[in-house]
Amino acid sequence: MKLSSVERKIIENSIRDIKDFPKPGIIFKDITTLLNDKEAYGILMNHLYLKYKEYNLDYIAGIDARGFIFGASLAQMLGLGFVPIRKKGKLPYTTISEKYSLEYGIDEIEVHIDAFSNIPHARVLIIDDLIATGGTANAVATLVKQAGAECVEACFIIGLNFLDGIKNLKEKTDVYTLIEVN
């Protein structure tokens, strides 16, 4: 299922660019304007539903925090469970974690150790708003596997093609981006 050029333009036009955020030289892709545009958000979620309804998925795993918005909505639409992948120290039960590099240091994400245990070899879709360098997404793909599930695909609303995140993540799983920024 492909977006029409009109649908793609509606989604693209609903995403605001913020110059010099969070630091000079960066153009931040602000999806809050997509979220409050009922037409654009509806088109997006309908597209994702149609794309993934035949994937035979068991769970959607959303990356902290914007991936929660898209992931929880899509999981409900598909009749699946939703699993939050959180920053370290935010989950209340026993977790497994994965560290990853940032340009300024190291960060860590985690998931409940039993997040996918209800379904042996669960098929999981990872979702987030944007992929840049791919450090977080790679760590999430590793966590999904460590938790005993299979990462079927990683989905991002926006992919920054001028960075190596998509290329690196494709070594672990298929990657789908709706909007590509070159």
N, C-alpha and C positions, 0 to 999 in steps of 0.2 A: 504494500500500500504506500503510494507516494503522495506527498503533499502537492497540491496544484501550485502553480506560480503565484496565484492570488493569495492562497492560504499561507504560503511561505512568507510572502511580503507582509501580510498582516502580523504574523508572529515576529518577524524581524523588526518591523516598525514599532512594535510594542516594547522592545528592549532599549533601555536608555543607556547612552554612553556617558560616563562621568570621567572627565579628564583629571589627571594627576591625583587619582585615588587608588590605593591608599598612600601612594608616594609619587613624587614628580616623575613624569614619563610614562606612567601606567594609564591605560584607558580601561576603566572598570566597566564590565557589562552588568548593568543593574536589572535584575529580573523582577524586582518589585512592581515595576510598571506593567510587566506581562501578567503578573498575578492579579492585578486589579483591573485588567481589561478582560471583561467576561467573554467577549468574542474571541480574542486571541488565545486565552487560556482554554476555552472550550474547544477550539480547533486543535490546539496542541494535545490535550488529553484524549480527544476522540482519535486523533492520529495514532497516539501511542497505544491506545486500546486496540485499534484495528491491526496495528503492526504486531503486537505481542499476544493476541488472543489465541493463536494457533501454535505458540511455542511450547505448550505443555509445561509451563512453569509451575513451581510449587510456592515460591516466595519472591517478593521484591525486597531488596536490601537498599535502603536509602542512606546516603552518606551525609553525616552531620554538616550543616543543618538544612541547607536548601534542598538536598535530596530527599528529606523527609516530606516536604510539601508535594513534590511530584510523585514520589514513591508510594506514600500512603493513599493518595487519590487513585493511582493506577492499580494498586493492590485491591482496593475496594471495588473498582470497576471490573476487574478480572476475577473477583471472588477468591483472592489469595491472601495469605498471611503477609504481614509487613514486618521486617526486621530492621531496627535502627542500628547503624554503625556509628558509634559515638566517640568523641574525644575522650582520652583517658580520664578515669575518675568520675564519669557521669552515669554509669550503669550500676544498679544496686545489687546484682547477683554476681556469682562467680563468672569471670570473663577470661578470654584469651585476647592477647594484644599483639600488635605489630608496629614496630617503629619504622619511620621513613624520614628521608632527608628533605629539608627545606633549604632555601637559599641562605637562610640565616641560622640554621641549626637543625635540630631533630625534634620531631613530634611523634605522637603515638595515638593510635586508635584502637578500639576494642569492641568486642561483641560478646554477648552472653554465650557461655560454653555450650549451652543446650539450644541455641537459637534455631537450629535446623533439625534437631533430633527427632521430631515427630514423623519425619518422612526420610527413610534411608536414601542416601545419594540424592538428596533434594536438588532440584534444578532451580537456580537462582539468577535473577536479573539484578544487576547493580545499576543504580540510577543516581545522577547528580545534575546540577545545573550546568557545570562547565568543567572541561578538562584543559589544563594548561601543561604543566610539566609532568603530570601523571603520578607524582609520588603517592598521594593519598589513594588514588584509584588502584594503583599496583598493590599497595598494602591491603586494601579491601579485598581484592581478588585473592591474595594470599590467605587472608583470614577466612574467607568463605571456604576455601579448600581445607584449611586446618580444622574448621568446624565440621568437616565431613560432607560438605555439599559440593555441587558442581556449578561453577560460574559459567552460565550459558552465553551471556553477553553483558557488556557494560554500555549503558545508554547515557548520553549527555545532550542537553538542549543546545549547548554551544561548544564547539571544538576549536581551540586555537592551533591551527595547523602549522604556524611558524615556530612552534615549540615541539619537542620530541615526545610529548606525553602519549599521544595516540599511537605512534609507532612503537613505543616501548610497551604499552599495555597490550597491543596486538600479539605480543609474544606469549601472553597468558590467556587471552580470551578475545572473542570477536568484539568489535567496538562499533557503535552506531552514534553518529552525531547528526542532529537536525540542521543546525546552522554552522557553517564552517567559516572561520575568520582566517584569512591568509596574511 
